[in-house]
Amino acid sequence: MAHETLGFHSLTDEIAEELPVSGTVPDWLSGSLVRNGPGAFEFGDVGVEHWFDGLAMLHKFTFEDGGVTYRNRFLHTEAYESARNGAVKSGFATGTTTLFERIKGFLLDAPYDNVNIIAERIGRRYLALTETPRRVEFDPETLATKNHVQYDGPEPAGNFACAHLNRDPETGEMVNFEIEFGRTSKYHVHSMPSARERDHICSISVSEPAYMHSFALTPNYVVLTEFPFVVNPLDLFRPGKQGPFIDQFEWKPERGTRFFVIDRASGEVVAEPRTEAFFGFHHVNAYESDSRADSPGEELVIDLETVPDTAAIDTLTLDRLRAGELGAFAGQLERFRVTLGDGVEIERELLCDGTSLPTVSPAKWCRNHRYVYAQGTDQPVTEWPRELVKIDTETGAVTSFSDGENRFSEPIFVPKDDWSRKSETGDGRNEDEGVVLSVMLDVSAETSFLVVVDGKSFTELAKARVPHAIPFDFHGRFFSELD
Ligand SMILES: [Fe+2]
């Protein structure tokens, strides 16, 4: 297989086995990493056009007593069954039928259920998520597909759902937003006591809603970063136009990027500062700074991976990726400081150039973090990331980990201490005590490895060989117990 194609190939094997391990997996590491992403792009004669539209496949790595077991399985969604029967259902960026049919398929009657972005535990359920309100429950042990789970209660709901919900580890509260498209569109923000329950926090009315892939959460605030990548919702539902869902959004840099800062308790929008236009997929973390002794809690720090515009979306079509043209994919890790109160101010600072899929320790979600982990890329990007980076946001130091030509997935940090406990705060000395887990694609052997990297030294502790090559995926979560 050509190096460019590897990683964007279709995987059909579904296996469950113990992996051979070299090195030493720490014996404290116990639990499962569940990753989600596109497993196949072709079935027989039919295929999808965009990396984001590959059919959802789960991969689970379970760690116990220094050993690693692996299992992978397609989610048996309607999109999967349809593809197996020779028809590709409407997707995020795939399709040639009319816009009306496509939008109807993506958002309305039986919304698109190719839940390939992430797997989350909400209440007692394990759910695979995408950007429609349909969620697919799976068995965390076998990865077998169970039911569709969709909120159908009295609280406001939308047509578009954010896949990157946020969890406040201090309270356990899960917060998310949806977008209701209509003559007047609304961003609905809510918390989720369970997958079928929600408590409304607020609704914000807008005339042209934006595409937002993630958002920020702090102990007291929800922040929606409204990029100027917007859609006229009346056009969205008007018959006659061609093209997939995301093609209906328009880049309008003259609007700038607006931050809606929402008080979690009152639901009030307390500030909505704007900056110059930029776009981004992933918020990394956010917190309330205690550095301002005169007004504690009145400065929000939001780390966000940005790109100058939305050109990256077009570079992620399979044709281009398989031709080795990654184009404008690389992001920048940036820090935004929003000062609340009289005279709202916003400052912007570059932390690291050339990053992708940044994460922090889950013990630091919503709290002051020091370290960010990411795929490291060249800028502008020319090839799939060949390194992982650890960014010290206090000193600016960047440490990298690489293994020759091999390619890495998103890094997931697992703290050594029980991550559900409150972590120590302060100087962050022990924040990196733990391991970073990433899937590495060995381009010469055409197989993947699960790599365990020490959080402090950022050197390899162990790797476990998977018998097949795992296509590049999106996001993972580590669950200390699957119950
Ligand atoms: Fe994402």
Boltz pocket constraint, residues with backbone or C-beta under 6 A from the ligand:
constraints:
  - pocket:
      binder: B
      contacts: [[A, 117], [A, 164], [A, 213], [A, 281], [A, 282], [A, 474], [A, 475]]
      max_distance: 6.0
